């Protein structure tokens, strides 16, 4: 796992470097005079220093199976982080989860105000599609269009937004196990699925190869959320960088709440075995993807 963690950190550093390039500048003569300077600062605040960057690493690891140039996968990973950043900004708003902190510091709306936070989220979402549509991401327009379409699906009503809507409604009605799994596959899993599929799209993979990676990502996304729910019950707030136990306080349905801790942990083991099965066709080349799954369910925050 030591080698994997070094690779993960190196890739996270590369993502951070490219984010610094694509985000609006926060310093310099032009930036200091820009009337929208506060918006630019909020966009950078919400996106930079963003943790482990698991989703971009998933893009890179999937793309590597098909010999995709690293810079192309990196750009797709950055687009995902922009979408992920936007979703966190909006999820933290008082109208949504009303979270005062994120990543160990005030959430975006707490630091910049609600209106600026909404605009920052909107602008991050737009920038993500700008990055994907740029020929630097892939020289073939058909590939870029396919990536834009898949990310739009993952971020919209059939993905994150739909999942967030179900999550909000879960505050006032009790969800069963199947409904909760659908919620998590949309809200959390959709971006993992896109991250994995995008590597195959960049590499011109066959339909069975793309389907195998999508199935792996579905298992990973659900396992990631179960682990998050476990950490919300058992974790350390100092390590998490945010308040814990909020879902339970809000009465929201979680898989851990429905299954109990022991059964949730058994589900993690089952999902890991299922994910490994989906990767069998790729042989030893899928080692980083197997390690990524183990890391995601073994993390402490």
C-alpha positions in Angstrom: 0.0 0.0 0.0 3.0 2.3 0.5 3.7 2.5 -3.2 0.1 3.1 -4.0 -0.1 6.0 -1.5 2.9 7.6 -3.1 1.4 7.2 -6.6 -1.9 8.6 -5.3 -0.2 11.6 -3.7 1.9 12.3 -6.9 -1.2 12.3 -9.0 -3.1 14.5 -6.5 -0.2 17.0 -6.8 -0.5 16.9 -10.6 -4.2 17.6 -10.3 -3.6 20.5 -8.0 -1.0 22.0 -10.5 -3.5 21.8 -13.4 -6.3 23.2 -11.3 -4.1 26.2 -10.5 -3.8 26.7 -14.3 -7.4 26.4 -15.2 -9.0 28.3 -12.3 -9.2 32.1 -12.5 -6.1 33.8 -11.1 -6.4 35.2 -7.6 -3.3 37.4 -7.7 -1.5 39.7 -10.0 -2.5 43.1 -11.5 -5.4 41.8 -13.6 -6.8 39.7 -10.8 -6.7 42.4 -8.2 -8.6 44.8 -10.5 -11.2 42.3 -11.6 -14.7 43.2 -10.4 -15.5 39.5 -9.9 -12.4 39.0 -7.8 -14.4 37.7 -4.9 -16.0 35.0 -7.1 -12.6 33.9 -8.3 -11.3 33.6 -4.8 -14.4 31.6 -3.8 -13.9 29.2 -6.7 -10.3 28.6 -5.7 -11.2 28.2 -2.0 -13.7 25.6 -2.8 -11.5 23.5 -5.1 -7.8 23.8 -4.2 -6.3 21.7 -1.4 -9.0 19.2 -2.1 -7.8 16.0 -0.4 -7.0 12.7 -1.9 -8.4 13.3 -5.5 -9.6 9.7 -5.7 -11.8 10.4 -8.7 -9.0 11.8 -10.9 -6.8 8.9 -9.9 -9.6 6.6 -11.1 -9.7 8.3 -14.5 -5.9 8.0 -14.8 -5.9 4.3 -13.7 -8.7 3.4 -16.1 -7.1 5.3 -19.0 -3.8 3.7 -18.4 -5.4 0.3 -19.3 -5.7 1.6 -22.8 -2.4 3.6 -23.1 -4.1 7.0 -23.0 -1.6 9.9 -22.7 -1.4 11.0 -19.1 -2.2 14.7 -19.8 -5.6 13.8 -21.4 -6.7 11.7 -18.4 -5.4 14.5 -16.1 -7.7 17.1 -17.8 -10.7 14.8 -17.4 -9.8 14.3 -13.7 -9.6 18.1 -13.2 -13.1 18.5 -14.8 -14.4 16.0 -12.3 -12.8 17.8 -9.4 -14.5 21.1 -10.6 -17.9 19.3 -10.6 -17.2 17.7 -7.3 -16.2 21.1 -5.8 -19.3 22.7 -7.1 -21.4 19.9 -5.6 -19.8 20.3 -2.2 -20.3 24.1 -2.2 -24.0 23.7 -3.0 -24.5 20.7 -0.6 -23.1 22.7 2.3 -25.6 25.6 1.8 -28.2 26.3 4.5 -30.9 25.3 2.1 -29.3 21.9 1.7 -27.1 20.2 4.4 -26.4 23.5 6.2 -22.8 22.4 6.9 -20.6 25.1 8.7 -17.3 23.4 7.9 -15.6 21.5 5.0 -12.1 20.0 5.0 -11.3 21.4 8.4 -12.2 25.0 7.6 -15.3 27.1 7.1 -17.5 26.0 4.2 -17.6 28.2 1.2 -20.8 30.0 2.1 -19.6 30.6 5.6 -16.4 32.2 4.3 -17.8 34.2 1.4 -21.6 34.4 1.9 -24.4 32.4 0.4 -24.8 34.3 -2.8 -21.1 34.2 -3.7 -21.1 30.5 -2.8 -24.0 29.8 -5.2 -22.2 31.7 -8.0 -18.9 29.9 -7.3 -20.6 26.5 -7.6 -22.3 27.6 -10.8 -19.0 28.8 -12.3 -17.1 25.7 -11.3 -19.7 23.6 -13.1 -19.4 25.7 -16.2 -15.6 25.5 -16.1 -15.7 21.7 -15.9 -17.4 21.5 -19.3 -15.1 24.1 -20.7 -12.1 21.9 -19.8 -13.7 18.8 -21.4 -14.7 20.7 -24.6 -11.1 22.0 -25.1 -9.2 20.2 -27.9 -6.3 19.8 -25.4 -8.4 17.1 -23.6 -8.7 15.0 -26.8 -8.1 15.9 -30.5 -11.2 14.2 -31.7 -14.5 16.1 -31.3 -16.5 12.9 -31.0 -14.6 11.9 -27.9 -15.0 15.3 -26.3 -18.7 15.3 -27.0 -19.0 11.8 -25.5 -17.2 13.0 -22.4 -19.4 16.1 -22.0 -22.5 14.0 -22.4 -21.5 11.4 -19.8 -20.5 14.0 -17.3 -23.7 16.0 -17.8 -25.6 12.8 -17.1 -23.5 12.1 -14.0 -24.0 15.6 -12.6 -27.7 16.1 -13.5 -31.1 14.7 -12.6 -30.0 11.2 -13.5 -27.0 11.5 -11.2 -25.9 13.8 -8.4 -28.7 16.3 -8.5 -31.3 13.4 -8.5 -29.5 11.8 -5.6 -29.4 15.0 -3.6 -33.2 15.5 -4.2 -33.8 12.0 -2.8 -31.5 12.8 0.1 -33.4 16.0 1.0 -36.7 14.2 0.9 -35.3 11.5 3.2 -35.4 14.1 5.9 -39.2 13.9 6.0 -39.9 10.3 5.0 -38.2 7.0 5.7 -36.4 5.3 2.9 -36.0 1.5 2.6 -32.8 -0.3 1.7 -33.4 -0.3 -2.0 -34.3 3.4 -2.1 -31.2 4.2 -0.1 -29.0 2.3 -2.4 -30.5 4.2 -5.4 -29.8 7.5 -3.5 -26.2 6.6 -3.0 -25.6 5.3 -6.5 -26.8 8.6 -7.8 -25.4 11.1 -5.3 -22.0 9.5 -4.8 -21.6 6.8 -7.3 -22.4 8.7 -10.5 -19.1 10.6 -10.5 -17.2 7.4 -9.7 -18.9 5.8 -12.7 -18.0 8.7 -15.0 -14.4 8.7 -13.8 -14.0 5.0 -14.6 -15.9 5.1 -17.9 -14.1 8.2 -19.1 -10.8 6.4 -19.1 -12.4 3.8 -21.5 -13.9 6.6 -23.7 -10.5 8.3 -23.9 -8.9 5.0 -25.0 -11.5 3.9 -27.5 -12.2 0.8 -25.4 -14.7 -1.9 -26.5 -18.3 -1.9 -25.1 -17.6 -4.9 -22.8 -14.4 -3.2 -21.4 -16.3 0.0 -20.7 -19.1 -2.0 -19.1 -16.7 -3.8 -16.9 -15.2 -0.6 -15.7 -18.6 0.9 -15.1 -19.6 -2.1 -13.0 -16.4 -1.8 -11.0 -17.1 1.9 -10.4 -20.6 1.1 -9.2 -19.2 -1.2 -6.6 -16.6 1.4 -5.6 -19.0 4.3 -5.3 -21.4 2.3 -3.1 -18.5 1.0 -1.0 -17.1 4.6 -0.7 -20.5 5.8 0.6 -20.9 2.9 3.1 -17.4 3.7 4.4 -18.3 7.4 4.7 -21.4 6.4 6.7 -19.3 4.2 8.9 -16.9 7.1 9.6 -19.8 9.3 10.3 -20.7 6.9 13.2 -17.2 5.8 14.3 -14.8 8.5 12.9 -12.8 11.2 14.4 -14.1 14.8 13.6 -10.5 16.1 13.8 -9.5 13.8 11.0 -12.6 14.2 9.0 -12.3 18.0 9.0 -16.1 18.4 9.5 -18.8 17.7 12.0 -19.9 14.0 12.2 -23.3 12.5 13.0 -25.2 15.1 11.0 -27.1 12.6 8.9 -28.4 10.9 12.0 -29.4 14.2 13.5 -31.3 15.2 10.3 -33.0 11.8 10.2 -31.5 10.9 6.9 -31.4 7.3 5.7 -28.0 5.7 5.5 -27.0 2.2 4.7 -25.2 1.9 8.1 -28.4 3.1 9.8 -30.5 0.5 7.9 -28.0 -2.4 8.0 -26.1 -1.9 11.3 -22.3 -1.6 11.5 -21.6 -5.3 11.3 -23.7 -6.0 8.2 -22.4 -2.8 6.6 -18.8 -4.0 7.0 -19.8 -7.4 5.5 -21.3 -5.5 2.5 -17.9 -3.8 2.0 -16.1 -7.1 1.8 -18.7 -8.4 -0.7 -18.4 -5.2 -2.9 -14.6 -5.6 -2.9 -14.9 -9.1 -4.2 -17.4 -8.1 -6.8 -15.2 -5.2 -8.0 -12.2 -7.6 -8.3 -14.3 -9.9 -10.4 -15.2 -7.1 -12.9 -11.5 -6.3 -13.2 -10.3 -9.8 -14.0 -10.3 -9.2 -17.8 -7.6 -6.6 -17.4 -5.2 -8.8 -15.5 -2.3 -7.3 -13.6 -2.7 -4.0 -15.4 -5.7 -3.3 -13.1 -3.5 -3.4 -9.9 -4.0 0.4 -9.2 -7.8 0.0 -9.4 -7.7 -2.9 -6.9 -5.5 -0.9 -4.6 -7.8 2.1 -5.0 -10.7 0.0 -3.8 -8.8 -1.3 -0.8 -7.7 2.3 0.1 -11.2 3.7 -0.2 -12.7 1.2 2.2 -9.7 1.2 4.6 -9.3 4.9 5.1 -9.7 6.6 8.5 -11.2 9.9 7.2 
